[in-house]
Amino acid sequence: MTAERTQRRLIAIGSGKGGVGKSTLTANLAIALQKAGRKVGLVDADIYGPSQPVILGNQGQKPVARDEKLVPVESAFGIPVLSMGHLVEPGRALAWRGPMAGNALAQLVDAHWGDVDTLLVDLPPGTGDVQLTMLQRFKPVGAVLVSTPQDLALMDAARAGQLFDQAGVPVIGLVENMAGYVCPHCGEVSDPFGKGGVEKAAGRLELPFLGRIPLDLAIREGSDRGEPPASGDDAFAKPFHDIAAKVDAWIGARS
């Protein structure tokens, strides 16, 4: 009973556009915050395209219900997680209208999270029904925005930021993903999605810039096989831990 009364903060991880690596960042940020001493849980709120069971390596596991609430699925990294990917068959399409998606989100958030004090919510891209349900029913204490450096992604990220601003949810900061690619053969660095766009946008919007995640095959491969880079201690883990340190400091300043 005491554990269920834990003061739990929600942090939303959002983007205006799909395909910018938001889910990969969320999983690795959760692991890095957990290593920093936070008791972290993760809600995969991307109802139509859940990916956290794959990234966290617990695909195929099913949550049980207790007292009409779900019990999160454990992962090998100490991060309990709930996702529609745990509740429906892999690859099955969900043809749900907005209210059904909103109700699904409510069940994922209002679960038996035990002593979790920081709940990361991996939002779907855009500013639709799931986002509005979360803001109305489970107001986050803050939000992290993820974008690639290209102009189109930045425009959509700005819209997502406006949604949080209108709801009175502070933006903790912006993350630039897929920032720079090092050729494994010659070592030359290229920037297929541009360079520095997110940092410039953060300055223009007067928001903190949290850091960059490189475009690297090892990050993609690790996520696909359920071994997020932040679970290790090599160079691929460092950007995630650096970003997590800034988020952790933001949380600490407001606790």
C-alpha positions as CSV (number, residue, x, y, z in Angstrom):
1,M,0.0,0.0,0.0
2,T,2.9,2.3,0.8
3,A,4.5,1.6,-2.6
4,E,1.3,2.4,-4.5
5,R,1.3,5.9,-2.8
6,T,4.6,6.8,-4.3
7,Q,4.6,10.3,-5.6
8,R,5.0,9.6,-9.3
9,R,6.1,12.1,-11.9
10,L,5.4,11.7,-15.6
11,I,7.8,12.8,-18.2
12,A,6.6,12.8,-21.8
13,I,9.0,12.1,-24.7
14,G,7.5,13.6,-27.9
15,S,8.1,14.6,-31.4
16,G,6.0,16.1,-34.1
17,K,7.2,13.6,-36.7
18,G,7.6,9.9,-36.9
19,G,10.9,8.2,-37.7
20,V,13.1,10.5,-35.6
21,G,14.2,7.9,-33.1
22,K,11.9,8.9,-30.2
23,S,11.3,5.4,-29.0
24,T,15.0,4.5,-29.0
25,L,15.8,7.6,-27.0
26,T,13.0,6.9,-24.5
27,A,14.2,3.4,-23.8
28,N,17.9,4.4,-23.4
29,L,16.9,7.5,-21.3
30,A,14.9,5.2,-19.0
31,I,17.9,2.9,-18.6
32,A,20.3,5.8,-18.0
33,L,18.1,7.4,-15.4
34,Q,17.7,4.1,-13.7
35,K,21.5,3.8,-13.5
36,A,21.6,7.3,-12.1
37,G,19.4,6.1,-9.2
38,R,15.9,6.9,-10.3
39,K,13.1,4.3,-10.1
40,V,11.9,4.4,-13.6
41,G,9.0,2.9,-15.5
42,L,8.1,3.2,-19.1
43,V,4.7,3.5,-20.9
44,D,4.7,2.9,-24.6
45,A,1.9,5.2,-25.6
46,D,2.4,4.8,-29.3
47,I,-0.8,2.8,-29.5
48,Y,-0.7,2.1,-33.2
49,G,3.0,1.5,-33.6
50,P,4.4,0.1,-30.3
51,S,8.1,-0.7,-30.4
52,Q,9.3,-0.8,-26.7
53,P,8.8,-4.6,-26.3
54,V,11.4,-5.1,-29.1
55,I,13.8,-2.5,-27.8
56,L,13.7,-3.7,-24.2
57,G,13.8,-7.3,-25.2
58,N,10.5,-8.5,-23.6
59,Q,8.4,-9.1,-26.8
60,G,5.9,-11.9,-26.4
61,Q,5.4,-11.4,-22.6
62,K,1.9,-10.6,-21.4
63,P,1.0,-8.4,-18.4
64,V,-1.3,-9.8,-15.8
65,A,-4.2,-7.9,-14.1
66,R,-4.6,-7.3,-10.4
67,D,-7.6,-5.5,-8.9
68,E,-8.6,-4.5,-12.4
69,K,-5.3,-2.8,-13.1
70,L,-2.4,-4.1,-15.2
71,V,0.9,-5.2,-13.7
72,P,3.8,-3.9,-15.8
73,V,6.1,-6.4,-17.6
74,E,9.6,-6.5,-16.3
75,S,12.7,-6.1,-18.5
76,A,16.3,-7.3,-18.2
77,F,17.4,-3.7,-17.5
78,G,15.3,-3.2,-14.4
79,I,12.7,-1.1,-16.3
80,P,9.1,-2.2,-15.9
81,V,7.1,-1.4,-19.1
82,L,3.6,-1.5,-20.4
83,S,2.8,-1.3,-24.1
84,M,0.1,-2.3,-26.5
85,G,2.7,-4.5,-28.0
86,H,2.3,-6.7,-24.9
87,L,-1.4,-6.8,-25.3
88,V,-2.0,-7.6,-29.0
89,E,-0.4,-10.1,-31.4
90,P,2.8,-8.8,-33.0
91,G,2.1,-7.2,-36.4
92,R,-1.6,-6.9,-35.8
93,A,-3.1,-3.6,-37.0
94,L,-5.3,-1.7,-34.6
95,A,-8.3,0.1,-36.2
96,W,-9.3,2.2,-33.2
97,R,-10.9,5.6,-33.1
98,G,-9.5,8.3,-30.8
99,P,-11.5,7.6,-27.6
100,M,-10.4,3.9,-27.7
101,A,-6.8,4.9,-28.0
102,G,-7.2,7.4,-25.1
103,N,-8.8,4.7,-22.9
104,A,-5.9,2.4,-23.8
105,L,-3.4,5.0,-22.7
106,A,-5.3,5.5,-19.4
107,Q,-5.0,1.7,-18.6
108,L,-1.3,1.8,-19.3
109,V,-0.6,4.8,-17.1
110,D,-3.0,3.9,-14.3
111,A,-1.3,0.6,-13.5
112,H,0.4,-1.1,-10.6
113,W,3.8,0.7,-10.9
114,G,4.9,0.0,-7.4
115,D,7.8,2.1,-6.2
116,V,8.4,3.7,-9.6
117,D,8.9,7.4,-9.1
118,T,9.6,8.5,-12.7
119,L,7.4,7.3,-15.5
120,L,8.6,8.0,-19.0
121,V,5.8,8.2,-21.6
122,D,6.8,7.4,-25.2
123,L,4.2,9.3,-27.1
124,P,3.2,8.7,-30.7
125,P,4.2,11.4,-33.2
126,G,2.0,14.4,-33.7
127,T,-0.5,16.2,-31.6
128,G,-3.6,13.9,-31.6
129,D,-6.0,12.2,-29.3
130,V,-3.4,10.3,-27.3
131,Q,-1.4,13.4,-26.5
132,L,-4.6,15.3,-25.5
133,T,-5.8,12.5,-23.3
134,M,-2.5,12.4,-21.5
135,L,-2.4,16.2,-21.0
136,Q,-6.0,16.2,-19.7
137,R,-5.8,13.1,-17.4
138,F,-2.2,12.6,-16.5
139,K,-0.4,16.0,-16.8
140,P,3.4,15.4,-17.1
141,V,5.8,17.5,-15.0
142,G,7.9,18.0,-18.2
143,A,8.5,17.0,-21.7
144,V,11.6,16.1,-23.8
145,L,11.3,16.8,-27.6
146,V,13.2,14.7,-30.1
147,S,14.0,15.8,-33.7
148,T,16.4,15.2,-36.5
149,P,18.3,18.3,-37.7
150,Q,16.3,18.7,-40.9
151,D,13.9,21.6,-41.3
152,L,10.7,19.5,-41.8
153,A,11.3,17.6,-38.6
154,L,12.0,20.8,-36.7
155,M,8.8,22.4,-37.9
156,D,6.8,19.5,-36.5
157,A,8.8,19.4,-33.3
158,A,8.0,23.1,-32.8
159,R,4.3,22.2,-33.1
160,A,4.6,19.5,-30.5
161,G,6.3,22.1,-28.2
162,Q,3.5,24.5,-28.7
163,L,1.0,21.8,-27.5
164,F,2.9,21.3,-24.3
165,D,3.3,25.0,-23.8
166,Q,-0.5,25.5,-24.2
167,A,-1.1,22.9,-21.6
168,G,1.4,24.4,-19.1
169,V,3.9,21.6,-19.4
170,P,7.5,22.8,-19.3
171,V,9.8,21.5,-22.0
172,I,12.9,20.1,-20.3
173,G,14.9,20.4,-23.5
174,L,15.5,19.3,-27.1
175,V,17.5,16.3,-28.4
176,E,19.0,16.1,-31.8
177,N,19.0,12.5,-33.1
178,M,20.7,11.0,-36.2
179,A,23.3,13.8,-35.9
180,G,26.4,12.8,-38.0
181,Y,27.4,9.6,-39.5
182,V,30.9,8.2,-39.3
183,C,31.8,6.0,-42.3
184,P,33.1,2.6,-40.9
185,H,35.5,2.3,-43.8
186,C,37.2,5.7,-44.2
187,G,36.2,7.4,-40.9
188,E,34.8,10.5,-42.7
189,V,31.9,12.2,-40.9
190,S,28.9,13.2,-43.0
191,D,25.5,14.8,-42.1
192,P,22.8,13.3,-44.2
193,F,20.0,15.0,-42.2
194,G,21.9,18.3,-41.6
195,K,23.9,19.5,-38.7
196,G,23.1,21.6,-35.6
197,G,19.5,22.4,-36.6
198,V,18.0,21.3,-33.3
199,E,20.5,23.2,-31.2
200,K,19.8,26.4,-33.3
201,A,16.1,25.8,-32.8
202,A,16.5,25.4,-29.1
203,G,18.3,28.7,-29.0
204,R,15.7,30.4,-31.1
205,L,12.9,29.0,-28.8
206,E,14.9,29.8,-25.6
207,L,14.8,26.1,-24.6
208,P,17.6,24.0,-23.3
209,F,19.6,21.8,-25.7
210,L,20.1,18.4,-24.1
211,G,22.5,16.8,-26.6
212,R,23.1,14.8,-29.8
213,I,22.7,11.1,-30.7
214,P,24.8,10.1,-33.7
215,L,23.5,8.1,-36.6
216,D,25.2,4.8,-36.1
217,L,24.4,1.3,-37.2
218,A,25.4,-0.1,-33.8
219,I,22.6,1.9,-32.1
220,R,20.0,0.6,-34.6
221,E,21.2,-3.0,-34.3
222,G,21.3,-2.9,-30.5
223,S,17.7,-1.6,-30.4
224,D,16.5,-4.3,-32.9
225,R,17.9,-7.1,-30.8
226,G,16.8,-5.8,-27.4
227,E,20.2,-4.5,-26.2
228,P,19.8,-0.7,-25.9
229,P,23.2,1.0,-26.0
230,A,22.7,2.8,-22.6
231,S,22.8,-0.6,-20.9
232,G,26.5,-0.8,-21.7
233,D,29.4,1.5,-20.9
234,D,31.0,2.1,-24.3
235,A,31.1,5.2,-26.5
236,F,27.5,4.5,-27.8
237,A,26.2,4.7,-24.3
238,K,27.7,8.0,-23.4
239,P,25.4,10.4,-25.4
240,F,22.4,8.8,-23.7
241,H,23.9,9.1,-20.2
242,D,24.9,12.7,-20.8
243,I,21.3,13.6,-21.8
244,A,20.0,11.6,-18.8
245,A,22.3,13.6,-16.5
246,K,20.7,16.8,-17.6
247,V,17.2,15.4,-17.2
248,D,18.1,14.0,-13.8
249,A,19.4,17.5,-12.8
250,W,16.1,19.1,-14.0
251,I,14.1,16.6,-11.9
252,G,16.3,17.2,-8.9
253,A,15.9,20.9,-9.1
254,R,12.1,20.6,-8.9
255,S,11.8,17.8,-6.3
